[in-house]
Amino acid sequence: MDYVSALVPPIAMAAFFIALVVTIVKSQGGSNKAKEDAVVDAVIARAEAAQQQK
C-alpha cells in the first residue's frame, strides 16, 4: 500500500495543474479580454502620466 500513498500527491498535483490550465485557457478572449485590456491600458496610462510629471 506504500505505492498508493506515494502516487496520490503527484496525481493530485497533476489534476490541479490541469484544472488551472483549463481555467486560464477558458478565461482568454471573449468579454473577459475587453475588460483585461481596459485594465492594462489604464495602468499603462497611469504609469506614463506619473513618469511625465517627474
Contact map, one row per residue, 1 for C-alpha under 8 A:
111110000000000000000000000000000000000000000000000000
111111000000000000000000000000000000000000000000000000
111111100000000000000000000000000000000000000000000000
111111110000000000000000000000000000000000000000000000
111111111000000000000000000000000000000000000000000000
011111111100000000000000000000000000000000000000000000
001111111110000000000000000000000000000000000000000000
000111111111000000000000000000000000000000000000000000
000011111111100000000000000000000000000000000000000000
000001111111110000000000000000000000000000000000000000
000000111111111000000000000000000000000000000000000000
000000011111111100000000000000000000000000000000000000
000000001111111110000000000000000000000000000000000000
000000000111111111000000000000000000000000000000000000
000000000011111111100000000000000000000000000000000000
000000000001111111110000000000000000000000000000000000
000000000000111111111000000000000000000000000000000000
000000000000011111111100000000000000000000000000000000
000000000000001111111110000000000000000000000000000000
000000000000000111111111000000000000000000000000000000
000000000000000011111111100000000000000000000000000000
000000000000000001111111110000000000000000000000000000
000000000000000000111111111000000000000000000000000000
000000000000000000011111111100000000000000000000000000
000000000000000000001111111100000000000000000000000000
000000000000000000000111111110000000000000000000000000
000000000000000000000011111111011000000000000000000000
000000000000000000000001111111011000000000000000000000
000000000000000000000000011111111100000000000000000000
000000000000000000000000001111111100000000000000000000
000000000000000000000000000011111110000000000000000000
000000000000000000000000001111111111000000000000000000
000000000000000000000000001111111111100000000000000000
000000000000000000000000000011111111110000000000000000
000000000000000000000000000000111111111000000000000000
000000000000000000000000000000011111111100000000000000
000000000000000000000000000000001111111110000000000000
000000000000000000000000000000000111111111000000000000
000000000000000000000000000000000011111111100000000000
000000000000000000000000000000000001111111110000000000
000000000000000000000000000000000000111111111000000000
000000000000000000000000000000000000011111111100000000
000000000000000000000000000000000000001111111110000000
000000000000000000000000000000000000000111111111000000
000000000000000000000000000000000000000011111111100000
000000000000000000000000000000000000000001111111110000
000000000000000000000000000000000000000000111111111000
000000000000000000000000000000000000000000011111111100
000000000000000000000000000000000000000000001111111110
000000000000000000000000000000000000000000000111111111
000000000000000000000000000000000000000000000011111111
000000000000000000000000000000000000000000000001111111
000000000000000000000000000000000000000000000000111111
000000000000000000000000000000000000000000000000011111
